Amino acid sequence: MTQLIEAAGAAAPASRETAAVDVLGGAASEVNLRRFLHGLPGVDGVGLEARAAGLGTRSIKTSSKAWAVDRTIGLMDLTTLEGADTPGRVRSLVAKALMPDPSDPTCPRVAAVCVYGDLVDVAIDALGDAHVGRGGTIGVAAVATAFPAGRASLEVKLADVGDAVAAGADEIDMVIDRGAFLAGRYGEVYDEIVAVKEACRRPDGGYAHLKVILETGELKTYDNVRRASWLSILAGGDFIKTSTGKVSPAATLPVTLSMLEVVRDWYALTGERIGVKPAGGIRSSKDAIKYLVTVAETVGEEWLVPELFRFGASSLLNDVLLQRQKLASGRYSGNDYVTID
């Protein structure tokens, strides 16, 4: 990877397609994609897990923990993705997004709410002036492309995306075709992401942000995670996301670290920042802060903004609010450094 970085420099390309051509050394053909993806250095799994474990053992100052707790809330996507979802359930979710802690109006709001495409309009209406489209800060993300399995024709997937974008979705969370990827049909996966990105185009010429879900629990190996991350970015993904939350294991720190390393290398190659979203299985403030440290140490603190990092973990919010209340009560006032509990 160092040789690639030295060869390409850090100039930002005019477009993602241009960047892909530069990185691949030619058009995004099946042959070029295979040569590039299989030419990537193999992942040292033991070393990766050791780095992740080391980052996860950091102690932080009490003042830093207070910042980290608030930042975690501001980076969350609150999610409801169940077959039994109703407009009322989505409105309740939005109410939580608007006021995570009703007892404390200083508590920050979350970054976005994530729903099925047919409920996007309900979420936007419930957000009112807090919606980013009306000058607010909370976005609406919609899962699409036959989420979570992705087992549908391309025509159906694109219609799914188009409906969500037409309803006003600010972000689209797509799933890759894991079957095609694991069978080595990289060109097929690439072309599908490109088509979905185009389906994210709005009438005004802008695009809904595209998060590409790798479903890392089904990819099995770190090498596959690295390849899928590169493939998703080359094809136009604005974010790479670990999981749907429907498959175990979902997000893990080593997997997220591997994805962050790809994002770091892409930035070194092109000057373009790509987002990362670990989703599923992150349930405690302690775990969330491990991810924040890993992001800061791997790609830099400038990634700790909603445009570049998200938590997809609705169950996380309750624990983070509990920790926030403990900090506000002065529980840690006598100890400058704390272990995250």
CORUR-V873304 format. One record per residue. N is the residue number from 0. PSI is psi in degrees with one decimal (* if undefined). NEAR is the number of other C-alpha atoms within 8 Angstrom. Layout:
N,PSI,NEAR  N,PSI,NEAR
This chain:
0,-32.8,7  1,-40.8,5  2,-40.1,6  3,-43.9,9  4,-43.2,12  5,-36.8,7  6,-38.7,6  7,-24.7,11  8,-164.7,9  9,12.8,10  10,134.9,8  11,129.6,7  12,165.0,8  13,-27.7,6  14,165.4,6  15,-36.8,10  16,-41.9,9  17,-41.7,9  18,-42.1,12  19,-43.1,12  20,-42.3,11  21,-44.5,9  22,-41.0,10  23,-17.4,11  24,24.3,7  25,-173.6,8  26,157.8,8  27,62.5,10  28,165.0,7  29,-41.5,9  30,-47.4,6  31,-39.4,12  32,-45.0,13  33,-43.8,9  34,-43.5,8  35,-50.0,9  36,-37.9,10  37,-6.7,7  38,-4.8,6  39,146.3,8  40,141.4,5  41,147.7,5  42,127.7,8  43,95.3,6  44,-41.0,7  45,-43.6,6  46,-40.7,7  47,-47.0,12  48,-34.6,9  49,-40.9,8  50,-43.4,9  51,-41.6,12  52,-39.8,8  53,-42.0,8  54,-27.9,10  55,-2.2,10  56,6.7,7  57,143.2,7  58,147.1,8  59,157.6,9  60,153.5,9  61,-41.9,12  62,-37.5,6  63,-34.8,8  64,-39.5,9  65,-42.4,10  66,-43.6,8  67,-37.2,10  68,-46.4,13  69,-39.2,11  70,-37.0,9  71,-44.2,12  72,-43.8,13  73,-10.5,11  74,7.4,14  75,144.5,14  76,108.8,14  77,134.5,13  78,139.8,11  79,115.1,9  80,64.2,8  81,152.4,5  82,-24.1,4  83,10.2,4  84,140.6,9  85,164.3,6  86,-38.3,8  87,-39.2,6  88,-38.8,8  89,-40.3,14  90,-36.4,11  91,-40.0,8  92,-44.5,12  93,-39.3,12  94,-39.2,10  95,-38.7,9  96,-39.1,12  97,-35.6,10  98,79.0,11  99,-37.9,13  100,96.8,9  101,-21.3,6  102,-7.1,4  103,98.6,6  104,-9.7,7  105,-6.3,4  106,131.6,9  107,156.8,9  108,160.6,11  109,171.8,15  110,-39.1,14  111,163.6,12  112,145.1,16  113,124.5,13  114,173.3,14  115,155.2,10  116,-32.2,14  117,-5.6,7  118,9.2,10  119,-45.2,16  120,-32.6,9  121,-44.5,10  122,-43.0,13  123,-43.9,11  124,-42.2,7  125,-32.6,9  126,-32.1,11  127,-131.6,8  128,-9.4,8  129,-12.2,11  130,140.9,14  131,-30.2,10  132,-12.4,6  133,22.7,8  134,4.5,8  135,-160.5,9  136,-6.4,8  137,125.6,13  138,167.4,13  139,120.5,15  140,144.2,14  141,132.6,14  142,146.0,12  143,-169.3,15  144,48.4,13  145,42.4,12  146,140.7,10  147,-14.5,7  148,-30.0,6  149,19.3,11  150,82.7,6  151,166.6,8  152,158.7,6  153,-37.5,7  154,-43.8,6  155,-42.3,10  156,-44.1,14  157,-35.7,12  158,-38.5,8  159,-46.4,12  160,-47.1,15  161,-39.6,10  162,-42.5,10  163,-41.5,15  164,-42.1,14  165,-30.9,8  166,-10.7,9  167,11.1,9  168,133.9,15  169,-25.3,10  170,145.0,12  171,127.0,17  172,105.3,12  173,158.2,12  174,139.8,16  175,160.0,12  176,95.4,9  177,-33.1,10  178,-45.9,6  179,-41.8,11  180,-48.9,12  181,-23.6,8  182,-1.6,6  183,15.3,6  184,67.7,10  185,-37.1,12  186,-37.3,10  187,-43.8,8  188,-44.1,12  189,-50.0,12  190,-36.1,9  191,-42.1,9  192,-42.0,14  193,-44.5,10  194,-39.5,9  195,-40.5,11  196,-41.8,12  197,-34.8,7  198,-14.8,9  199,-3.2,14  200,133.4,11  201,164.5,10  202,-29.0,5  203,1.7,4  204,-13.0,6  205,179.0,7  206,142.5,8  207,143.0,12  208,137.4,10  209,116.9,14  210,127.4,13  211,115.8,15  212,122.1,13  213,-24.1,15  214,65.5,15  215,-25.6,13  216,-21.9,10  217,-11.2,7  218,-21.2,11  219,-45.8,8  220,154.8,6  221,-33.6,10  222,-41.6,8  223,-37.9,9  224,-43.8,15  225,-44.8,12  226,-43.5,11  227,-34.7,10  228,-48.5,12  229,-44.6,10  230,-42.7,12  231,-38.6,13  232,-44.3,12  233,-35.7,12  234,-10.9,13  235,5.7,12  236,136.6,14  237,-27.1,11  238,151.2,14  239,134.4,17  240,139.8,13  241,-47.9,15  242,161.9,16  243,-18.7,13  244,-0.3,9  245,-5.4,8  246,139.5,10  247,136.6,6  248,151.1,8  249,-122.4,16  250,136.8,14  251,157.1,9  252,-43.9,9  253,-41.0,10  254,-45.3,12  255,-39.2,12  256,-42.5,13  257,-41.9,12  258,-39.5,13  259,-35.6,12  260,-36.1,10  261,-44.8,11  262,-41.3,13  263,-45.3,10  264,-36.8,10  265,-41.5,12  266,-40.8,12  267,-33.8,10  268,-40.3,13  269,-17.5,13  270,8.1,10  271,133.9,7  272,129.2,8  273,142.5,13  274,161.8,13  275,137.6,14  276,104.3,12  277,133.4,13  278,133.5,15  279,126.5,12  280,-1.7,10  281,107.0,11  282,-11.1,11  283,156.2,9  284,-39.6,13  285,-46.3,8  286,-43.0,9  287,-41.1,11  288,-31.3,11  289,-40.6,13  290,-40.1,10  291,-42.8,10  292,-42.3,10  293,-40.5,12  294,-49.8,14  295,-39.8,12  296,-23.2,8  297,-46.2,10  298,-15.4,12  299,154.6,9  300,-20.5,8  301,-14.2,7  302,-9.9,12  303,55.5,13  304,155.4,8  305,-26.7,9  306,-16.2,6  307,-10.2,12  308,136.4,12  309,154.2,13  310,126.8,11  311,79.2,12  312,84.2,15  313,-33.8,9  314,-14.2,8  315,-31.6,11  316,-42.2,11  317,-43.0,7  318,-39.5,11  319,-40.4,13  320,-38.0,10  321,-45.9,8  322,-37.9,10  323,-41.1,11  324,-37.2,8  325,-42.9,10  326,-41.0,10  327,-28.7,7  328,-6.6,6  329,18.4,7  330,-34.2,8  331,14.1,10  332,-23.7,7  333,6.7,5  334,111.1,7  335,-39.3,8  336,138.3,8  337,150.4,10  338,132.7,6  339,122.2,6  340,*,4
